Amino acid sequence: MQTTVTARHCEIPEALRERAITVVERLGNQAPRPIESTVVFDTDGTQQTAEIRLHVARGETLVARAGGADHRTALDRAEEKLRRQVERASDRPRTTRSTQSNHR
């Protein structure tokens, strides 16, 4: 899975970048066939935000955005939100196409 970490209007330390990659890999292990992920850190006034996008199979993109006093807190909150989405996506029943031969 390819992971991209971006910082907008701010600088993030290398340790936080590595933590973001670790978080996304952990979520990717739980997701149904992850393809790519993006983590975006942003500063909006005094609010620090983190957004995680996880592109999984079947064209689905799971997105979680959270804010906090610092980027690490925002990342942890976004991780929790995305974890719930991943759990729902993996529990979702797969739709299968019925064969046309059964309807003749």
DSSP file (Angstrom, degrees, kcal/mol; ACC not computed):
  #  RESIDUE AA STRUCTURE BP1 BP2  ACC     N-H-->O    O-->H-N    N-H-->O    O-->H-N    TCO  KAPPA ALPHA  PHI   PSI    X-CA   Y-CA   Z-CA
    1    1 A M              0   0    0      0, 0.0     2,-0.4     0, 0.0    35,-0.2   0.000 360.0 360.0 360.0 132.8    0.0    0.0    0.0
    2    2 A Q  E     -a   36   0A   0     33,-1.3    35,-2.6     2,-0.0     2,-0.4  -0.732 360.0-164.6 -89.0 133.7    1.3    3.4   -1.0
    3    3 A T  E     -a   37   0A   0     -2,-0.4     2,-0.4    33,-0.2    35,-0.2  -0.969   6.4-167.2-123.4 134.1    1.2    6.1    1.7
    4    4 A T  E     -a   38   0A   0     33,-1.8    35,-2.9    -2,-0.4     2,-0.5  -0.979   2.7-164.3-120.1 130.4    1.5    9.9    1.3
    5    5 A V  E     -a   39   0A   0     -2,-0.4     2,-0.3    33,-0.2    35,-0.2  -0.971  13.7-179.3-116.3 125.5    2.0   12.3    4.2
    6    6 A T  E     -a   40   0A   0     33,-3.0    35,-3.0    -2,-0.5     2,-0.5  -0.938  16.5-156.6-126.8 144.6    1.5   16.0    3.5
    7    7 A A  E     -a   41   0A   0     -2,-0.3     2,-0.5    33,-0.2    35,-0.2  -0.988   9.9-164.7-121.3 125.7    1.7   19.1    5.7
    8    8 A R  E    S-a   42   0A   0     33,-3.2    35,-0.8    -2,-0.5     3,-0.1  -0.929  72.8 -10.8-110.3 131.5   -0.2   22.2    4.7
    9    9 A H  S    S+     0   0    0     -2,-0.5     2,-0.3    33,-0.2    -1,-0.2   0.703 126.6  61.8  58.8  22.5    0.6   25.6    6.3
   10   10 A C  S    S-     0   0    0     31,-0.2     2,-0.4    -3,-0.1    -1,-0.1  -0.978  76.2-118.3-162.2 168.7    2.9   23.9    8.8
   11   11 A E        -     0   0    0     -2,-0.3    -3,-0.1    -3,-0.1     0, 0.0  -0.951  24.8-159.7-114.8 139.2    6.0   21.8    9.4
   12   12 A I        -     0   0    0     -2,-0.4    -5,-0.1    -5,-0.1    -2,-0.0  -0.951  21.0-114.6-120.6 142.9    5.8   18.4   11.0
   13   13 A P     >  -     0   0    0      0, 0.0     4,-1.8     0, 0.0     3,-0.4  -0.295  26.6-113.9 -70.7 158.2    8.7   16.6   12.6
   14   14 A E  H  > S+     0   0    0      1,-0.2     4,-2.4     2,-0.2     5,-0.2   0.836 115.3  60.1 -61.2 -34.4   10.0   13.3   11.1
   15   15 A A  H  > S+     0   0    0      1,-0.2     4,-2.0     2,-0.2    -1,-0.2   0.889 105.8  47.3 -62.8 -39.1    8.8   11.4   14.2
   16   16 A L  H  > S+     0   0    0     -3,-0.4     4,-2.4     2,-0.2    -1,-0.2   0.874 109.8  53.5 -69.6 -37.3    5.2   12.5   13.6
   17   17 A R  H  X S+     0   0    0     -4,-1.8     4,-1.8     2,-0.2    -2,-0.2   0.918 110.7  46.5 -62.1 -43.9    5.5   11.5    9.9
   18   18 A E  H  X S+     0   0    0     -4,-2.4     4,-2.2     2,-0.2    -2,-0.2   0.881 110.7  52.8 -66.4 -38.2    6.7    8.0   10.9
   19   19 A R  H  X S+     0   0    0     -4,-2.0     4,-2.6     2,-0.2    -2,-0.2   0.905 107.3  52.3 -62.9 -41.4    3.9    7.8   13.4
   20   20 A A  H  X S+     0   0    0     -4,-2.4     4,-2.3     1,-0.2    -2,-0.2   0.906 109.4  49.1 -61.5 -41.8    1.4    8.6   10.7
   21   21 A I  H  X S+     0   0    0     -4,-1.8     4,-2.3     2,-0.2    -1,-0.2   0.904 111.1  50.1 -64.6 -41.2    2.7    5.9    8.5
   22   22 A T  H  X S+     0   0    0     -4,-2.2     4,-2.2     2,-0.2    -2,-0.2   0.917 110.6  49.8 -62.1 -44.0    2.6    3.4   11.3
   23   23 A V  H  X S+     0   0    0     -4,-2.6     4,-2.2     1,-0.2    -2,-0.2   0.925 112.1  47.3 -60.9 -46.2   -1.1    4.4   12.1
   24   24 A V  H  X S+     0   0    0     -4,-2.3     4,-2.7     1,-0.2    -1,-0.2   0.884 110.8  51.3 -66.9 -38.7   -2.1    4.0    8.4
   25   25 A E  H  X S+     0   0    0     -4,-2.3     4,-1.6     2,-0.2    -1,-0.2   0.903 109.5  50.8 -63.4 -40.2   -0.3    0.6    8.1
   26   26 A R  H  X S+     0   0    0     -4,-2.2     4,-0.7     1,-0.2    -2,-0.2   0.918 113.5  44.3 -63.9 -43.1   -2.1   -0.6   11.1
   27   27 A L  H >X S+     0   0    0     -4,-2.2     4,-1.4     1,-0.2     3,-0.7   0.871 109.5  57.4 -68.1 -36.1   -5.5    0.5    9.7
   28   28 A G  H 3< S+     0   0    0     -4,-2.7    -1,-0.2     1,-0.2    -2,-0.2   0.821  99.5  58.5 -64.1 -30.9   -4.6   -0.9    6.3
   29   29 A N  H 3< S+     0   0    0     -4,-1.6    -1,-0.2     1,-0.2    -2,-0.2   0.779 111.1  42.3 -68.3 -25.6   -4.1   -4.4    7.9
   30   30 A Q  H << S+     0   0    0     -3,-0.7    -2,-0.2    -4,-0.7    -1,-0.2   0.681  99.0  91.5 -91.5 -20.6   -7.7   -4.3    9.1
   31   31 A A  S  < S-     0   0    0     -4,-1.4     2,-1.0     1,-0.1    56,-0.1  -0.384  88.7-103.2 -78.3 151.9   -9.2   -2.8    5.9
   32   32 A P  S    S-     0   0    0      0, 0.0    25,-1.2     0, 0.0    -1,-0.1  -0.664  92.1 -31.1 -76.4 105.7  -10.5   -5.0    3.1
   33   33 A R  S    S-     0   0    0     -2,-1.0    24,-0.9    23,-0.2     2,-0.1   0.954  78.3-150.3  51.0  71.5   -7.8   -4.8    0.4
   34   34 A P  E     - B   0  56A   0      0, 0.0    22,-0.3     0, 0.0    -1,-0.1  -0.416  18.9-178.7 -69.8 145.2   -6.3   -1.4    0.9
   35   35 A I  E     -     0   0A   0     20,-3.2   -33,-1.3     1,-0.4     2,-0.3   0.793  59.6 -17.8-109.7 -53.9   -4.8    0.3   -2.2
   36   36 A E  E     -aB   2  55A   0     19,-1.2    19,-2.8   -35,-0.2    -1,-0.4  -0.973  54.4-155.7-152.1 164.2   -3.4    3.7   -1.1
   37   37 A S  E     -aB   3  54A   0    -35,-2.6   -33,-1.8    -2,-0.3     2,-0.4  -0.979   0.5-161.2-144.2 155.7   -3.6    6.1    1.8
   38   38 A T  E     -aB   4  53A   0     15,-2.4    15,-3.0    -2,-0.3     2,-0.5  -1.000   0.9-165.8-138.5 136.0   -3.0    9.8    2.4
   39   39 A V  E     -aB   5  52A   0    -35,-2.9   -33,-3.0    -2,-0.4     2,-0.5  -0.993   9.7-170.4-121.5 126.4   -2.5   11.7    5.7
   40   40 A V  E     -aB   6  51A   0     11,-2.7    11,-2.1    -2,-0.5     2,-0.4  -0.971   4.6-164.2-121.5 121.4   -2.8   15.5    5.6
   41   41 A F  E     +aB   7  50A   0    -35,-3.0   -33,-3.2    -2,-0.5     2,-0.3  -0.848  17.7 173.3-100.2 139.7   -1.7   17.7    8.5
   42   42 A D  E     -aB   8  49A   0      7,-2.2     7,-3.0    -2,-0.4     2,-0.5  -0.982  28.8-140.0-145.5 153.7   -3.0   21.3    8.5
   43   43 A T  E     - B   0  48A   0    -35,-0.8     2,-0.6    -2,-0.3     5,-0.2  -0.979  16.4-177.3-116.3 121.4   -3.0   24.3   10.8
   44   44 A D  E >   - B   0  47A   0      3,-3.2     3,-1.8    -2,-0.5     2,-0.5  -0.817  65.4 -61.2-119.7  88.2   -6.3   26.3   10.8
   45   45 A G  T 3  S-     0   0    0     -2,-0.6     0, 0.0     1,-0.3     0, 0.0  -0.630 118.3 -20.4  71.6-121.0   -5.7   29.2   13.1
   46   46 A T  T 3  S+     0   0    0     -2,-0.5     2,-0.4    -3,-0.1    -1,-0.3   0.536 120.6  97.4 -94.2  -8.3   -4.9   27.7   16.5
   47   47 A Q  E <   -B   44   0A   0     -3,-1.8    -3,-3.2    20,-0.0     2,-0.5  -0.687  61.6-153.3 -86.2 128.7   -6.5   24.4   15.6
   48   48 A Q  E     -BC  43  68A   0     20,-2.0    20,-2.1    -2,-0.4     2,-0.3  -0.878  19.6-169.6 -98.4 130.3   -4.2   21.6   14.4
   49   49 A T  E     -BC  42  67A   0     -7,-3.0    -7,-2.2    -2,-0.5     2,-0.4  -0.870  15.7-165.7-124.1 156.0   -6.0   19.1   12.2
   50   50 A A  E     -BC  41  66A   0     16,-2.5    16,-2.4    -2,-0.3     2,-0.4  -0.998   4.8-168.5-137.1 136.6   -5.3   15.7   10.7
   51   51 A E  E     -BC  40  65A   0    -11,-2.1   -11,-2.7    -2,-0.4     2,-0.5  -0.995   2.4-165.1-128.1 131.0   -7.1   14.0    7.9
   52   52 A I  E     -BC  39  64A   0     12,-2.8    12,-2.2    -2,-0.4     2,-0.5  -0.968   2.9-171.4-117.3 126.8   -6.7   10.3    6.9
   53   53 A R  E     -BC  38  63A   0    -15,-3.0   -15,-2.4    -2,-0.5     2,-0.5  -0.977   1.4-171.8-117.0 128.6   -7.9    9.0    3.6
   54   54 A L  E     -BC  37  62A   0      8,-2.9     8,-3.0    -2,-0.5     2,-0.6  -0.962   9.3-156.2-124.4 113.5   -7.9    5.3    3.0
   55   55 A H  E     +BC  36  61A   0    -19,-2.8   -20,-3.2    -2,-0.5   -19,-1.2  -0.799  22.4 177.7 -91.1 119.1   -8.7    4.0   -0.5
   56   56 A V  E >   -B   34   0A   0      4,-2.5     3,-0.5    -2,-0.6     4,-0.4  -0.592  35.6 -65.5-115.0 177.6   -9.9    0.4   -0.4
   57   57 A A  G >  S+     0   0    0    -25,-1.2     3,-1.0   -24,-0.9    -1,-0.2  -0.055 111.3  41.3 -60.3 164.1  -11.2   -2.0   -2.9
   58   58 A R  G 3  S-     0   0    0      1,-0.2    -1,-0.2     0, 0.0    -2,-0.0   0.672 128.1 -74.7  67.8  21.2  -14.4   -1.5   -4.8
   59   59 A G  G <  S+     0   0    0     -3,-0.5     2,-0.2     1,-0.2    -1,-0.2   0.596  89.4 146.6  75.4  10.2  -13.7    2.2   -5.3
   60   60 A E    <   -     0   0    0     -3,-1.0    -4,-2.5    -4,-0.4     2,-0.5  -0.586  30.9-164.4 -82.0 142.1  -14.5    3.1   -1.7
   61   61 A T  E     -C   55   0A   0     -2,-0.2     2,-0.5    -6,-0.2    -6,-0.2  -0.985   5.7-156.1-125.6 120.6  -12.6    5.9    0.0
   62   62 A L  E     -C   54   0A   0     -8,-3.0    -8,-2.9    -2,-0.5     2,-0.4  -0.827  15.0-171.2 -95.9 130.7  -12.8    6.1    3.8
   63   63 A V  E     +C   53   0A   0     -2,-0.5     2,-0.4   -10,-0.2   -10,-0.2  -0.980  11.7 176.7-129.2 133.3  -12.1    9.6    5.2
   64   64 A A  E     -C   52   0A   0    -12,-2.2   -12,-2.8    -2,-0.4     2,-0.4  -0.997   4.0-176.3-135.5 131.8  -11.7   10.8    8.8
   65   65 A R  E     +C   51   0A   0     -2,-0.4     2,-0.3   -14,-0.2   -14,-0.2  -0.989   9.7 166.0-129.0 135.9  -10.8   14.3    9.9
   66   66 A A  E     -C   50   0A   0    -16,-2.4   -16,-2.5    -2,-0.4     2,-0.3  -0.983  19.2-146.5-147.6 156.2  -10.1   15.5   13.4
   67   67 A G  E     +C   49   0A   0     -2,-0.3     2,-0.3   -18,-0.2   -18,-0.2  -0.764  21.9 156.0-119.6 166.9   -8.7   18.4   15.3
   68   68 A G  E     -C   48   0A   0    -20,-2.1   -20,-2.0    -2,-0.3     3,-0.0  -0.975  56.8 -82.4-171.8 179.5   -6.8   18.9   18.5
   69   69 A A  S    S+     0   0    0     -2,-0.3     2,-0.3   -22,-0.1   -20,-0.1   0.798 114.3  12.7 -68.5 -29.0   -4.4   21.0   20.5
   70   70 A D  S  > S-     0   0    0    -22,-0.1     4,-2.0     1,-0.1     5,-0.2  -0.910  85.7-102.9-141.1 170.3   -1.5   19.4   18.5
   71   71 A H  H  > S+     0   0    0     -2,-0.3     4,-2.5     1,-0.2     5,-0.2   0.837 116.6  56.5 -66.6 -33.3   -1.0   17.3   15.4
   72   72 A R  H  > S+     0   0    0      2,-0.2     4,-2.3     1,-0.2    -1,-0.2   0.920 108.6  46.8 -65.4 -42.7   -0.4   14.1   17.4
   73   73 A T  H  > S+     0   0    0      2,-0.2     4,-2.2     1,-0.2    -2,-0.2   0.915 112.5  50.4 -63.3 -43.0   -3.7   14.4   19.2
   74   74 A A  H  X S+     0   0    0     -4,-2.0     4,-2.4     1,-0.2   -24,-0.2   0.902 110.0  50.6 -61.6 -41.2   -5.5   15.2   16.0
   75   75 A L  H  X S+     0   0    0     -4,-2.5     4,-2.3     1,-0.2    -2,-0.2   0.911 109.7  50.0 -63.1 -43.3   -3.9   12.1   14.3
   76   76 A D  H  X S+     0   0    0     -4,-2.3     4,-1.8     2,-0.2    -1,-0.2   0.898 112.0  47.8 -63.3 -40.7   -5.0    9.9   17.2
   77   77 A R  H  X S+     0   0    0     -4,-2.2     4,-1.9     2,-0.2    -2,-0.2   0.907 112.1  48.9 -67.3 -41.8   -8.6   11.2   17.0
   78   78 A A  H  X S+     0   0    0     -4,-2.4     4,-2.5     1,-0.2     5,-0.2   0.875 107.8  56.2 -64.9 -36.5   -8.7   10.7   13.2
   79   79 A E  H  X S+     0   0    0     -4,-2.3     4,-2.5     1,-0.2    -1,-0.2   0.917 106.5  49.5 -61.0 -43.5   -7.4    7.2   13.7
   80   80 A E  H  X S+     0   0    0     -4,-1.8     4,-1.6     2,-0.2    -1,-0.2   0.908 111.5  48.9 -63.1 -41.9  -10.3    6.3   16.0
   81   81 A K  H  X S+     0   0    0     -4,-1.9     4,-1.5     1,-0.2    -2,-0.2   0.923 114.1  45.3 -63.4 -44.0  -12.8    7.7   13.6
   82   82 A L  H  X S+     0   0    0     -4,-2.5     4,-2.7     1,-0.2    -2,-0.2   0.853 106.1  60.2 -70.5 -33.6  -11.3    5.8   10.7
   83   83 A R  H  X S+     0   0    0     -4,-2.5     4,-2.3     1,-0.2    -1,-0.2   0.911 104.5  50.0 -59.7 -41.8  -11.0    2.6   12.7
   84   84 A R  H  X S+     0   0    0     -4,-1.6     4,-2.1     1,-0.2    -1,-0.2   0.900 111.3  49.1 -62.9 -40.1  -14.8    2.6   13.2
   85   85 A Q  H  X S+     0   0    0     -4,-1.5     4,-2.5     2,-0.2    -2,-0.2   0.898 110.3  50.6 -66.0 -40.0  -15.3    3.1    9.4
   86   86 A V  H  X S+     0   0    0     -4,-2.7     4,-2.4     2,-0.2    -2,-0.2   0.903 109.2  51.2 -64.8 -41.2  -12.9    0.2    8.6
   87   87 A E  H  X S+     0   0    0     -4,-2.3     4,-1.5     1,-0.2    -1,-0.2   0.917 112.0  46.8 -62.4 -42.9  -14.7   -2.1   11.0
   88   88 A R  H  X S+     0   0    0     -4,-2.1     4,-1.2     1,-0.2    -2,-0.2   0.904 112.1  50.9 -64.6 -40.6  -18.1   -1.2    9.4
   89   89 A A  H  < S+     0   0    0     -4,-2.5    -2,-0.2     1,-0.2    -1,-0.2   0.874 111.3  47.0 -66.5 -37.2  -16.6   -1.7    5.9
   90   90 A S  H  < S+     0   0    0     -4,-2.4    -1,-0.2     1,-0.2    -2,-0.2   0.775 113.1  49.3 -76.9 -24.3  -15.1   -5.1    6.7
   91   91 A D  H  < S+     0   0    0     -4,-1.5    -1,-0.2    -5,-0.2    -2,-0.2   0.666  86.1 108.4 -83.7 -17.4  -18.4   -6.2    8.3
   92   92 A R  S  < S-     0   0    0     -4,-1.2     2,-0.1    -5,-0.1    -3,-0.0  -0.369  79.3-111.6 -63.3 132.4  -20.5   -5.1    5.3
   93   93 A P        -     0   0    0      0, 0.0     2,-0.3     0, 0.0    -1,-0.1  -0.376  28.4-118.4 -67.2 143.2  -21.8   -8.1    3.3
   94   94 A R        -     0   0    0     -3,-0.1     2,-0.5    -2,-0.1    -3,-0.0  -0.627  23.3-131.7 -78.9 135.5  -20.3   -8.6   -0.1
   95   95 A T        -     0   0    0     -2,-0.3     2,-0.4     2,-0.0    -1,-0.0  -0.765  23.9-165.5 -88.9 132.3  -22.8   -8.3   -2.9
   96   96 A T        -     0   0    0     -2,-0.5     2,-0.4     0, 0.0     0, 0.0  -0.909  19.1-121.5-117.5 146.2  -22.5  -11.2   -5.4
   97   97 A R        -     0   0    0     -2,-0.4     2,-0.2     1,-0.0     3,-0.0  -0.685  25.9-128.8 -85.6 135.1  -24.1  -11.3   -8.8
   98   98 A S        -     0   0    0     -2,-0.4     2,-0.2     1,-0.1    -1,-0.0  -0.555  28.7-106.9 -80.5 149.9  -26.5  -14.1   -9.4
   99   99 A T    >   -     0   0    0     -2,-0.2     3,-1.0     1,-0.1     4,-0.3  -0.505  16.0-133.4 -77.0 144.9  -25.8  -16.2  -12.5
  100  100 A Q  G >  S+     0   0    0      1,-0.2     3,-1.4    -2,-0.2    -1,-0.1   0.741  99.5  72.4 -69.2 -23.8  -28.2  -15.7  -15.4
  101  101 A S  G >  S+     0   0    0      1,-0.3     3,-0.9     2,-0.2    -1,-0.2   0.772  89.7  60.7 -65.6 -24.5  -28.6  -19.5  -15.8
  102  102 A N  G <  S+     0   0    0     -3,-1.0    -1,-0.3     1,-0.2    -2,-0.2   0.703 101.4  53.8 -73.1 -18.7  -30.7  -19.7  -12.6
  103  103 A H  G <         0   0    0     -3,-1.4    -1,-0.2    -4,-0.3    -2,-0.2   0.264 360.0 360.0-102.4  11.6  -33.3  -17.4  -14.1
  104  104 A R    <         0   0    0     -3,-0.9    -1,-0.2    -4,-0.1    -2,-0.1   0.458 360.0 360.0 -90.2 360.0  -34.1  -19.3  -17.3
